[in-house]
Amino acid sequence: MKKTLKRLIVDFQERTLPERVPRDLEFPLDSHKIISLIGVRRAGKTSVLQHAITQLRNTIDSRRIVYLNFEDDRLDSLGIDDLVFILEAYYELYPDQRQEKTYWFFDEIQNIQSWEKFIRRMHDTEKSQIFITGSSAKLLSSELATSLRGRTIAYEIFPFSFTEYLRYHDIRINLHSSDSCSWIKHHFEHYLRHGGFAECFEQSDDLERRILRDYLDLIVYRDIIDRFGVTNRALLKHLIKYLFANPATLVSFNKLYNDFRSQGFKLSRDTLADYFSYLNDAYAAFSIPIFRDSIQEEQRNPKKVYIIDNGYKRLYDAFTNQDLGKLLENLVFLHLRRQTRDIYYVKQQYEVDFFALGNLYNVSVTLEKPETRHREIRALEEAMTSLKLKQSFLLTSDHEETISAATGTIHVRPVWKWLCGG
């Protein structure tokens, strides 16, 4: 095993890394903490790591940088007791580096059972800066926080945001330029329907669907079925189909349980809740609760469900062009989720889509119909009064204005512009 590890270490150190599109994520390259990067499969965690390695190579000897990907089939037999061979292999290669600070990048480390014990010991005993990635929210769990006892800072990585997507396509963001805004709106139409997985950019529809199907199979089999020992695969796949075809939807698990039973599935309410939690652990689907003062009230009400990327909806719904409202709302959720986990919907007499970061947000494709405009404004006014807020946001496909209401100011903005900071 040490021979294999030595080869992997040296081969990577000799590699010229490809140029990467910078992501809107900053984390320290030198700290007293273990840096954890967590997110759905194929969101770009490896690319982010390699961009950080490229930055380090500009300032330090590349021999002080070690990268290992635990999804490499040559490491399949590696167990917790074998991880010590990593250090032995490195110091046998470079005995003169024992007194130097070394930078360790461990990709998809959750594949090694009880890996955190090794990382904790390494952090405590070696002169090292450690970076780890994983395709599981379990890396953010209370168990990890306990096992690493405050040694780690976690950063989440999602598929490309809209601004990152524009950067990939070399589109300059200047909201005061008509030319720039035209290009931004042009690219937004594609991003809205196809999502932010970089490998899918500039692919044909057929190839894009095949890529996304492969990604989803990885999530289902590697991150859920294998990890959690799921036995009712048909139920899991049916749940995924339902959620991915219906993002931005209120879901009552009691109603879902009854619906699935009526379709012939054998399940319990606990099983259904468990399967959804597995999808959340794998960063495939999310839910937000109603805003209430008590947790009990939150639990008694339906949750709104969203998915990790708009592109996945196209796998299950051939009519996404007729469902722009859900796609827009899912994009707004993802933009907010990149900034905070504390997101709610508000419902009193009327419903507001999001309450997050101290602001209210409603999403509507258009305000052309008077009844739609009245409904959206009325809901925001009610919530602004209840929450004592002086402003809110009404996000649309392409309408912009400022509404002075009795309760405060409602900023009407196109989603594409809002995503660009306008």
Backbone torsions as a table, in degrees:
resi	resn	phi	psi	omega
1	MET	NA	-38.7	-179.7
2	LYS	-63.0	-35.5	178.2
3	LYS	-62.4	-42.8	177.7
4	THR	-63.3	-44.2	-179.5
5	LEU	-62.5	-42.0	178.8
6	LYS	-60.5	-43.0	-179.5
7	ARG	-64.3	-43.5	179.4
8	LEU	-62.6	-41.9	-179.4
9	ILE	-63.0	-50.2	-176.2
10	VAL	-69.8	-41.9	-179.6
11	ASP	-57.6	-42.3	-179.9
12	PHE	-68.9	-40.7	-179.9
13	GLN	-62.5	-26.3	-179.8
14	GLU	-89.6	-8.5	-177.9
15	ARG	-76.4	142.5	168.0
16	THR	-90.3	119.5	-175.0
17	LEU	-81.4	142.5	178.5
18	PRO	-68.1	156.2	175.2
19	GLU	-68.5	139.8	-178.9
20	ARG	-117.4	147.5	173.6
21	VAL	-72.4	120.8	-179.7
22	PRO	-59.1	137.0	178.8
23	ARG	-96.6	160.8	178.5
24	ASP	-83.3	57.9	-178.2
25	LEU	-143.0	126.6	177.4
26	GLU	-120.6	132.7	173.7
27	PHE	-143.4	153.6	-175.1
28	PRO	-71.8	139.4	175.5
29	LEU	-89.1	-17.0	175.1
30	ASP	-132.8	116.4	178.2
31	SER	-155.9	176.6	175.8
32	HIS	-94.9	11.6	-176.8
33	LYS	-116.1	155.2	168.6
34	ILE	-78.5	127.7	180.0
35	ILE	-94.0	120.0	-179.7
36	SER	-108.4	126.9	176.4
37	LEU	-112.5	119.5	-172.4
38	ILE	-126.3	143.3	176.7
39	GLY	174.8	176.0	-178.7
40	VAL	-65.5	155.5	177.3
41	ARG	-58.5	140.6	175.3
42	ARG	69.6	17.3	177.7
43	ALA	-79.2	-15.1	177.4
44	GLY	116.0	20.1	-179.1
45	LYS	-62.1	-43.2	179.4
46	THR	-63.1	-41.3	178.5
47	SER	-62.8	-39.9	177.9
48	VAL	-64.2	-43.5	176.7
49	LEU	-59.3	-46.6	-175.8
50	GLN	-69.4	-29.8	173.5
51	HIS	-65.4	-40.8	177.4
52	ALA	-64.1	-39.8	178.4
53	ILE	-63.3	-41.4	177.9
54	THR	-60.1	-41.1	177.6
55	GLN	-62.8	-42.9	179.8
56	LEU	-65.5	-38.0	-179.2
57	ARG	-61.3	-20.8	178.3
58	ASN	-75.8	-13.6	-173.9
59	THR	-125.4	-20.1	-177.3
60	ILE	-133.2	164.6	177.0
61	ASP	-62.3	128.3	-177.2
62	SER	-62.9	-18.9	177.6
63	ARG	-66.9	-18.5	179.7
64	ARG	-87.6	6.1	-179.2
65	ILE	-117.5	124.1	-179.0
66	VAL	-122.5	128.3	177.4
67	TYR	-124.8	129.9	175.2
68	LEU	-134.4	133.0	176.4
69	ASN	-106.1	115.6	-175.3
70	PHE	-80.6	7.6	168.6
71	GLU	-97.9	1.2	173.9
72	ASP	-67.4	126.9	-175.5
73	ASP	-62.8	-19.1	177.5
74	ARG	-72.6	-10.3	178.0
75	LEU	-109.7	11.2	-177.0
76	ASP	-58.0	-34.3	-175.8
77	SER	-85.9	-0.5	-176.4
78	LEU	-72.0	128.9	176.4
79	GLY	-119.8	179.0	-176.8
80	ILE	-58.8	-36.6	-179.0
81	ASP	-71.8	-16.0	-178.4
82	ASP	-93.0	-10.5	-174.6
83	LEU	-63.7	-27.2	177.7
84	VAL	-61.2	-24.6	178.5
85	PHE	-64.0	-23.1	178.5
86	ILE	-62.6	-48.0	178.7
87	LEU	-65.6	-43.2	-179.6
88	GLU	-61.9	-42.7	-180.0
89	ALA	-63.1	-43.2	-177.8
90	TYR	-65.0	-47.5	-176.2
91	TYR	-74.4	-21.0	171.0
92	GLU	-72.0	-33.3	175.5
93	LEU	-71.4	-43.3	-172.8
94	TYR	-132.2	71.9	-179.2
95	PRO	-62.1	-24.4	-179.1
96	ASP	-74.7	-6.3	-177.5
97	GLN	-94.3	2.2	-176.0
98	ARG	-60.5	-30.4	-178.1
99	GLN	-95.4	-0.3	179.9
100	GLU	-98.3	152.5	174.8
101	LYS	-73.7	129.6	-178.1
102	THR	-114.3	145.7	-176.6
103	TYR	-109.8	119.1	-173.7
104	TRP	-112.7	126.7	179.3
105	PHE	-118.5	112.5	-177.6
106	PHE	-113.2	110.4	-173.4
107	ASP	-95.9	131.0	-179.6
108	GLU	54.5	48.6	-174.8
109	ILE	-71.9	-15.0	-179.3
110	GLN	-65.3	-10.0	177.1
111	ASN	-69.1	-16.5	178.2
112	ILE	-99.2	119.0	-178.9
113	GLN	-64.8	135.9	179.0
114	SER	63.3	26.2	-179.0
115	TRP	-57.1	-30.6	-174.1
116	GLU	-63.4	-26.2	177.7
117	LYS	-64.7	-41.1	178.2
118	PHE	-67.5	-43.8	-178.8
119	ILE	-63.7	-40.3	178.6
120	ARG	-62.7	-45.4	-180.0
121	ARG	-65.0	-41.8	-180.0
122	MET	-63.2	-43.8	178.8
123	HIS	-61.3	-37.8	-176.0
124	ASP	-79.0	-27.8	-170.3
125	THR	-112.4	-20.5	-176.9
126	GLU	-105.8	153.1	175.4
127	LYS	-84.1	85.5	-167.9
128	SER	-145.6	154.9	167.7
129	GLN	-115.7	123.4	-171.8
130	ILE	-113.4	135.1	174.5
131	PHE	-123.5	132.6	179.1
132	ILE	-130.9	149.8	173.4
133	THR	-128.1	158.7	176.1
134	GLY	-162.3	152.0	179.6
135	SER	-98.5	49.6	-176.3
136	SER	-156.4	134.7	174.9
137	ALA	-68.4	-10.8	176.0
138	LYS	-60.0	-23.3	177.0
139	LEU	-68.7	-12.1	176.7
140	LEU	-106.0	5.5	-171.3
141	SER	-74.9	167.2	178.3
142	SER	-64.1	-30.6	178.6
143	GLU	-62.8	-42.4	179.2
144	LEU	-67.1	-43.0	179.0
145	ALA	-58.6	-35.9	178.4
146	THR	-72.2	-44.8	-174.7
147	SER	-68.5	-33.0	178.4
148	LEU	-98.4	-3.3	171.4
149	ARG	43.6	58.6	174.6
150	GLY	75.1	13.3	-177.7
151	ARG	-85.7	-11.1	-172.0
152	THR	-117.5	149.3	168.1
153	ILE	-118.8	128.6	-175.3
154	ALA	-104.2	139.1	175.3
155	TYR	-126.8	136.2	-179.4
156	GLU	-96.8	140.9	178.0
157	ILE	-120.7	126.0	179.2
158	PHE	-111.3	167.0	168.7
159	PRO	-53.9	166.3	-173.7
160	PHE	-52.5	131.3	169.2
161	SER	-71.7	172.5	-178.8
162	PHE	-65.5	-38.9	179.2
163	THR	-67.3	-35.7	175.9
164	GLU	-67.8	-38.0	177.1
165	TYR	-61.0	-43.4	177.7
166	LEU	-64.9	-38.6	178.1
167	ARG	-63.6	-40.9	177.2
168	TYR	-57.4	-40.3	-178.3
169	HIS	-89.1	7.6	175.8
170	ASP	61.2	40.1	177.7
171	ILE	-98.3	123.3	179.8
172	ARG	-78.4	132.8	178.0
173	ILE	-94.8	110.1	174.1
174	ASN	-142.3	97.8	-173.9
175	LEU	-71.0	-5.2	175.2
176	HIS	-95.3	-2.9	-178.1
177	SER	-105.2	125.7	178.2
178	SER	-63.6	-39.0	179.7
179	ASP	-63.6	-47.4	179.8
180	SER	-61.6	-44.5	-179.0
181	CYS	-63.6	-34.9	177.8
182	SER	-63.6	-43.9	178.6
183	TRP	-67.5	-38.2	179.4
184	ILE	-62.0	-47.4	-179.5
185	LYS	-65.0	-36.8	177.7
186	HIS	-59.8	-47.3	-178.0
187	HIS	-74.4	-26.8	179.2
188	PHE	-63.7	-37.2	-179.4
189	GLU	-58.8	-40.4	179.0
190	HIS	-74.3	-44.7	-178.7
191	TYR	-60.1	-40.0	-178.5
192	LEU	-56.9	-41.8	-174.4
193	ARG	-92.7	-28.0	-171.0
194	HIS	-106.3	-17.6	173.2
195	GLY	85.8	-167.0	-167.1
196	GLY	-119.7	17.8	174.8
197	PHE	-77.5	118.0	-169.3
198	ALA	-60.8	-34.5	-177.7
199	GLU	-65.1	-19.8	-178.9
200	CYS	-87.4	-13.4	-178.7
201	PHE	-61.3	136.3	174.9
202	GLU	65.0	22.7	176.1
203	GLN	-100.6	158.8	173.3
204	SER	-67.9	160.2	-179.7
205	ASP	-57.1	-43.8	-178.0
206	ASP	-64.1	-46.1	-179.0
207	LEU	-67.6	-37.5	177.6
208	GLU	-59.8	-45.1	179.1
209	ARG	-63.2	-38.7	178.3
210	ARG	-65.0	-40.6	178.8
211	ILE	-63.8	-47.6	-179.2
212	LEU	-64.1	-36.5	177.2
213	ARG	-63.7	-41.3	177.1
214	ASP	-63.7	-42.1	177.8
215	TYR	-59.0	-46.3	-177.5
216	LEU	-65.2	-38.3	176.7
217	ASP	-61.8	-38.9	176.6
218	LEU	-60.7	-45.3	179.2
219	ILE	-61.6	-47.6	-175.6
220	VAL	-64.7	-48.1	-172.1
221	TYR	-85.7	-43.0	-175.5
222	ARG	-83.1	-44.1	-172.7
223	ASP	-91.3	-15.3	-177.1
224	ILE	-122.2	-63.9	-174.4
225	ILE	-62.2	-51.2	-178.5
226	ASP	-67.3	-43.7	-173.7
227	ARG	-71.9	-39.6	-174.2
228	PHE	-104.7	0.2	178.2
229	GLY	65.3	40.5	-179.0
230	VAL	-67.2	130.5	-179.4
231	THR	-103.9	-32.8	-178.4
232	ASN	-90.9	76.7	-175.3
233	ARG	-66.7	-35.6	-179.8
234	ALA	-61.6	-41.5	178.8
235	LEU	-65.2	-44.5	179.7
236	LEU	-59.3	-45.8	-178.5
237	LYS	-66.7	-35.6	178.3
238	HIS	-68.2	-39.1	177.2
239	LEU	-62.5	-44.5	178.9
240	ILE	-60.9	-44.8	179.6
241	LYS	-59.7	-43.3	-179.6
242	TYR	-64.1	-47.4	-175.9
243	LEU	-68.4	-42.0	-175.3
244	PHE	-74.8	-26.8	176.7
245	ALA	-80.7	-15.4	-174.3
246	ASN	-132.5	56.7	177.2
247	PRO	-68.5	163.6	179.4
248	ALA	59.2	41.5	-177.0
249	THR	-123.9	140.4	172.9
250	LEU	-71.4	129.3	-177.5
251	VAL	-126.1	122.7	169.9
252	SER	-99.9	119.6	-177.3
253	PHE	-67.7	-26.4	174.5
254	ASN	-66.2	-44.3	178.8
255	LYS	-66.4	-41.3	179.2
256	LEU	-62.7	-40.2	177.8
257	TYR	-59.8	-46.4	-179.8
258	ASN	-67.0	-39.1	178.5
259	ASP	-62.7	-45.2	-178.4
260	PHE	-66.7	-38.5	177.6
261	ARG	-63.7	-39.4	-179.4
262	SER	-67.2	-20.1	177.4
263	GLN	-90.7	4.3	173.9
264	GLY	98.7	4.7	178.9
265	PHE	-80.2	137.4	173.7
266	LYS	-94.7	117.3	-175.7
267	LEU	-160.0	166.6	171.7
268	SER	-117.3	164.1	177.1
269	ARG	-61.6	-37.5	179.7
270	ASP	-63.9	-39.9	178.7
271	THR	-62.0	-43.9	179.5
272	LEU	-61.8	-44.7	178.6
273	ALA	-63.9	-39.5	178.8
274	ASP	-62.6	-44.7	-177.6
275	TYR	-64.3	-38.2	176.9
276	PHE	-66.6	-38.4	178.7
277	SER	-64.0	-32.4	176.6
278	TYR	-65.5	-40.4	177.5
279	LEU	-64.9	-35.4	176.0
280	ASN	-68.0	-41.8	178.0
281	ASP	-59.1	-35.3	-178.0
282	ALA	-88.1	6.1	-179.6
283	TYR	60.9	31.3	179.1
284	ALA	-94.2	-35.4	-179.5
285	ALA	-142.4	154.3	-176.8
286	PHE	-135.8	159.5	173.1
287	SER	-136.4	150.5	175.3
288	ILE	-125.6	143.2	-179.0
289	PRO	-91.3	168.6	171.5
290	ILE	-69.8	149.8	178.7
291	PHE	-82.1	114.7	178.7
292	ARG	-142.4	162.1	-179.1
293	ASP	-75.6	-20.8	-176.8
294	SER	-123.3	147.6	177.9
295	ILE	-64.2	-36.1	-179.9
296	GLN	-60.7	-40.9	177.9
297	GLU	-65.5	-40.1	177.7
298	GLU	-59.6	-44.1	-175.2
299	GLN	-69.4	-27.0	-176.6
300	ARG	-77.6	-15.9	-176.5
301	ASN	-101.0	154.9	176.6
302	PRO	-60.2	157.5	176.1
303	LYS	-107.9	154.4	173.6
304	LYS	-96.8	135.5	-172.7
305	VAL	-112.4	138.0	178.7
306	TYR	-132.4	163.9	-177.3
307	ILE	-121.1	160.4	-171.2
308	ILE	-67.1	-24.1	-176.2
309	ASP	-158.5	136.8	-179.1
310	ASN	-61.9	-27.1	-179.5
311	GLY	-59.3	-31.7	-178.8
312	TYR	-65.3	-27.6	179.6
313	LYS	-62.4	-32.1	-177.5
314	ARG	-68.3	-19.7	178.0
315	LEU	-69.1	-26.4	-173.4
316	TYR	-118.1	-10.5	-175.0
317	ASP	-135.4	109.4	-177.8
318	ALA	-77.7	-4.8	-173.5
319	PHE	-115.9	40.8	-177.7
320	THR	-63.2	-26.0	179.6
321	ASN	-62.9	-24.1	180.0
322	GLN	-92.7	8.5	-174.7
323	ASP	-132.3	43.2	-175.4
324	LEU	-63.6	-30.0	-179.3
325	GLY	-59.7	-46.4	179.8
326	LYS	-67.3	-38.1	179.3
327	LEU	-65.7	-43.4	177.8
328	LEU	-62.2	-44.5	-178.6
329	GLU	-65.2	-37.7	178.7
330	ASN	-65.2	-38.9	176.7
331	LEU	-62.8	-42.8	178.8
332	VAL	-62.3	-43.9	177.4
333	PHE	-57.3	-48.7	-176.8
334	LEU	-61.5	-37.3	178.0
335	HIS	-64.4	-42.6	177.7
336	LEU	-68.5	-39.5	-176.9
337	ARG	-66.2	-28.8	175.7
338	ARG	-64.4	-22.1	-176.5
339	GLN	-101.6	-26.0	-176.4
340	THR	-159.4	153.9	172.4
341	ARG	-92.7	-14.2	-175.4
342	ASP	-89.2	84.5	-179.3
343	ILE	-126.3	136.6	-179.2
344	TYR	-135.4	163.8	163.0
345	TYR	-108.6	157.2	-176.4
346	VAL	-117.0	131.1	177.9
347	LYS	-144.2	117.6	171.4
348	GLN	-120.6	-107.0	170.4
349	GLN	-77.4	-33.5	-179.8
350	TYR	-122.6	166.2	-174.9
351	GLU	-113.6	137.8	172.4
352	VAL	-115.8	136.4	-171.0
353	ASP	-64.5	-44.0	-174.1
354	PHE	-141.8	141.1	166.0
355	PHE	-127.3	110.2	-175.8
356	ALA	-155.7	149.6	176.8
357	LEU	54.2	31.8	177.9
358	GLY	76.2	12.3	-178.9
359	ASN	-130.4	158.2	174.6
360	LEU	-105.1	142.2	-179.5
361	TYR	-138.1	128.5	168.5
362	ASN	-115.0	148.7	-178.0
363	VAL	-123.8	128.0	178.1
364	SER	-145.5	133.9	-178.2
365	VAL	-58.6	-46.0	-176.5
366	THR	-145.6	158.1	175.0
367	LEU	-115.9	20.5	-174.7
368	GLU	-63.7	-40.3	-179.9
369	LYS	-79.1	130.1	-178.9
370	PRO	-57.1	-37.4	-178.4
371	GLU	-68.3	-33.8	176.9
372	THR	-67.7	-47.1	179.2
373	ARG	-58.6	-45.2	-179.3
374	HIS	-63.5	-42.9	-179.3
375	ARG	-62.4	-46.5	-176.9
376	GLU	-66.3	-43.3	-179.7
377	ILE	-67.7	-42.4	-179.4
378	ARG	-60.6	-41.0	179.1
379	ALA	-64.2	-42.7	179.6
380	LEU	-67.2	-40.9	179.4
381	GLU	-61.5	-44.0	179.2
382	GLU	-60.4	-45.9	-178.6
383	ALA	-69.2	-37.4	177.5
384	MET	-61.6	-40.4	177.6
385	THR	-64.5	-46.7	-178.0
386	SER	-63.4	-41.2	-175.7
387	LEU	-94.6	1.8	178.2
388	LYS	58.2	47.6	178.1
389	LEU	-108.0	147.1	-176.9
390	LYS	-100.5	-5.3	177.5
391	GLN	-148.8	161.6	176.2
392	SER	-156.7	174.9	-176.0
393	PHE	-126.8	136.1	174.7
394	LEU	-119.4	108.2	-171.8
395	LEU	-100.7	130.2	-173.4
396	THR	-128.8	-179.5	178.5
397	SER	-74.1	-38.5	-177.7
398	ASP	-160.7	23.9	-178.7
399	HIS	-106.6	143.3	-178.9
400	GLU	-141.7	130.5	173.0
401	GLU	-168.7	170.8	174.3
402	THR	-119.8	125.1	-176.4
403	ILE	-107.9	124.3	175.3
404	SER	-94.0	106.1	-179.4
405	ALA	-102.2	168.2	-180.0
406	ALA	-62.6	-28.8	-177.3
407	THR	-89.3	-14.2	-177.3
408	GLY	151.5	-155.2	-175.2
409	THR	-105.6	131.8	174.6
410	ILE	-110.0	116.7	-179.7
411	HIS	-90.9	113.5	177.0
412	VAL	-93.2	121.1	-175.6
413	ARG	-136.2	144.8	169.6
414	PRO	-66.1	141.8	-179.1
415	VAL	-58.6	-41.5	-177.6
416	TRP	-60.6	-38.0	-179.0
417	LYS	-73.0	-42.3	178.2
418	TRP	-60.8	-40.7	178.9
419	LEU	-63.8	-26.5	178.6
420	CYS	-90.8	7.4	177.4
421	GLY	92.2	8.3	-179.1
422	GLY	-97.3	NA	NA
